[in-house]
Amino acid sequence: MNAVSTSTSSVTNNASTLAKSTELIGRILLATLFVASGLGKIAGYAATAGYMASQGVPGALLPLVIATELGGGLAIVLGWKTRVIAFLLAGFTLLTAVIFHNNFADQIQMIMFLKNVSIAGAFLLLVVNGAGPYSLDARRAK
């Protein structure tokens, strides 16, 4: 092996490691919002149930919402059943945008709506590309 191929191989390995690490970091960053939101809903359970009811969503659904956010967020971090979970979370995120952030006359609500749409887009990228090599999905595939 000559110096050029050794150098090229080293650059390729570094790029591959960077890509693998970036996929993991991206999943963690995406899921952090859901885990933190689920924990916040537990801490402010009564207030959250009241807010949901004020928007026409039964407060009795709050345990399911918390389980979706916490369980889905942790599954994304771990890379477990990523494509299915990401698809479900994309739908959940779009549904919450439509229900809770539909007052486009309020600029904050419009921004929150678009934030949810963007997050759904990130989840759809996970549906297409999977979790990457640093995941339970990749470990199970071996």
C-alpha positions in Angstrom: 0.0 0.0 0.0 1.4 3.4 -0.9 1.2 6.7 1.0 -1.7 8.0 -1.1 -3.9 4.9 -0.5 -3.0 5.0 3.2 -4.0 8.7 3.4 -7.2 8.1 1.5 -8.1 5.2 3.7 -7.5 7.2 6.8 -9.7 10.1 5.5 -12.5 7.6 4.5 -12.4 6.0 8.0 -12.5 9.4 9.7 -15.4 10.5 7.5 -17.2 7.2 8.2 -16.7 7.6 12.0 -17.9 11.2 11.7 -21.0 10.2 9.8 -21.8 7.4 12.3 -21.4 9.7 15.2 -23.4 12.5 13.6 -26.3 10.1 13.0 -26.3 9.2 16.7 -26.0 12.8 17.8 -28.8 13.8 15.4 -31.1 11.1 16.9 -30.3 12.3 20.4 -31.0 15.9 19.6 -34.3 15.1 17.9 -35.5 12.9 20.7 -34.5 15.3 23.5 -37.5 17.4 22.8 -39.8 14.5 23.2 -38.2 13.1 26.3 -38.2 16.5 28.0 -41.7 17.2 26.9 -43.0 13.9 28.3 -41.2 14.5 31.6 -42.6 18.0 31.7 -46.1 16.7 31.2 -45.6 14.3 34.2 -44.5 17.2 36.4 -47.4 19.4 35.3 -49.9 16.7 34.8 -53.1 18.6 35.9 -52.2 21.7 34.0 -51.4 19.7 30.9 -54.7 17.8 31.1 -56.5 21.1 31.5 -54.8 22.6 28.5 -55.6 19.5 26.4 -59.2 19.7 27.4 -59.3 23.4 26.5 -58.3 22.4 23.0 -60.9 19.8 22.7 -58.7 16.8 23.5 -59.8 14.6 26.4 -57.3 14.8 29.3 -57.8 11.1 29.7 -55.4 10.7 26.7 -52.5 12.3 28.6 -51.0 9.0 29.7 -50.9 7.9 26.1 -49.3 11.2 25.1 -46.7 10.8 27.8 -45.9 7.2 26.8 -45.6 8.3 23.2 -43.2 11.1 23.9 -41.1 9.2 26.5 -41.2 5.8 24.9 -40.8 7.1 21.3 -38.0 9.5 22.3 -36.0 6.8 24.1 -36.6 4.4 21.2 -35.2 6.9 18.8 -32.1 7.6 21.0 -31.5 3.9 21.2 -32.2 3.3 17.5 -34.8 0.6 18.3 -37.4 -0.1 15.6 -36.4 3.3 14.3 -38.3 3.4 11.0 -41.6 2.4 12.6 -41.3 4.7 15.6 -40.1 7.6 13.5 -43.1 7.1 11.2 -45.5 7.1 14.2 -43.8 10.1 15.8 -44.0 12.0 12.5 -47.7 11.5 12.5 -48.0 12.4 16.2 -46.1 15.6 15.6 -48.2 16.6 12.6 -51.4 15.8 14.6 -50.3 18.0 17.5 -49.4 20.8 15.1 -52.9 20.7 13.6 -54.6 20.5 17.0 -52.6 22.8 19.2 -50.8 25.3 16.8 -53.5 26.2 14.3 -53.9 29.9 15.1 -51.9 31.3 12.2 -52.9 34.9 13.2 -50.6 34.4 16.2 -47.0 34.4 14.9 -45.8 32.3 17.8 -48.4 29.6 17.0 -47.4 29.7 13.3 -43.8 29.2 14.2 -44.7 26.4 16.6 -46.7 24.8 13.7 -43.8 25.1 11.4 -41.4 23.7 14.0 -43.6 20.6 14.3 -43.7 20.2 10.5 -39.9 20.4 10.4 -39.6 17.8 13.2 -41.9 15.5 11.3 -39.6 16.0 8.3 -36.6 14.9 10.4 -38.6 11.8 11.5 -39.4 11.0 7.8 -35.7 11.1 7.1 -35.2 8.5 9.8 -38.0 6.4 8.2 -36.1 6.4 4.9 -32.5 6.2 6.2 -32.9 4.2 9.5 -31.0 4.9 12.6 -27.5 4.2 11.4 -24.8 1.9 12.6 -24.8 3.1 16.2 -28.2 1.6 17.0 -30.0 -1.4 18.3 -31.5 -1.8 14.9 -28.0 -2.2 13.4 -26.9 -4.5 16.1 -30.0 -6.7 15.6 -29.3 -6.8 11.8 -25.9 -8.3 12.3 
